Amino acid sequence: MVTARCMIERRSLYAINDVITPRRAVAAVTAAMEGGGRPSALQAALLAAGTGLTALFYSVYRQQARLARGLQGARRLRLDGELRAVLLEAPGRCVPYAVIEGVVRTVKDTLSSQFVENCKGVVQRLTLQEHKMVWNRTTHLWNDYEKIIHQRTNTTPFDLAPLEDGTGVAVRVMKPLEAAELSLETVHEKFHPSVQSFPDVIGHYISGERPKGIQETEQMLKVGAALTGVGELVLDNNTIKLQPPKQGLRYYLTSADFYALLKKQESSAKLWKILTIIFGFSTCAVLFFLLRKQYRHHRERQHLKQMQEEFRQAQERLMREVNAEGGETLKNACVICLSSAKSCVFLECGHVCSCSECYRALPEPKRCPICRQAITRVVPLYNS
């Protein structure tokens, strides 16, 4: 009777060994896949930053491209006797976006420079800028710091007149300070270093700020300077006016000629387009990597479910064969190998489900096969 029982148990153990390897493989794959499909914090940050920068660069590129197209479509007009006739024929006596090139001519009084003799202009800007050194507590270095402490701009009405002043045609420039590029020439620049006593030096080192001095600057738009104006040209009570355009177009008053201005604007749009493409491709690469990772994780999970289902069916078939042959069900068998007796207690969950050999074969970090809780300690189990 004992011999027959041993033969049945031996045949059962041989059959059980066929599912030992799949069981351990399933446990290893399950442990390795925990959190494997989720993107890391760095990957999520890269994707968010790339998306935000791409959207920002694309928005700036669209704006710069729209300004470049506006300049390309601007109507170039000459300061001659036909300008008034052109405006009379235009709808509403207005050209929405026009280009005028001429020289600056004062209407009433001119502005005189405060530092340079015989320097006359129509726009004057006086600036006082503070320079100092500030201690950076993070890098432990002294950094240069500049701050405008005072700025004043004076203007007087002026016209754009042709180079050959004989046609009697002039364009009154309205609101010059609203121009995006107002070309002012620096006529005076002087730096006044700060005078410090020894107690002042000590106090500045303690406070973390060391003043270097004050820079005094005067900029002017001189009378007779060549100027290119781009804006809305209107005829108002026999006065031709150049004023800021509508429809979101940009107002220009620059010393550069029209083709240089157009090339500069197109170069700016091209730069932002390149930055948009670079960051767009980078963002797409990160997104493709994350999607590929998610797809592979999904495939592995499907494969894992298939392996678990195959193991469950094999286990049920094995138990039916053991019971059909009259064998005794091994209630104390290890749930992993089903051949050795349970010989250890997992803490802190308290499950008794594995033999010592299968516990050592669990992948790191070791987790309970029943509840998947982390195993902190193992207590040997002795059956009497």
Disulfide bonds with the S-S distance in Angstrom:
none
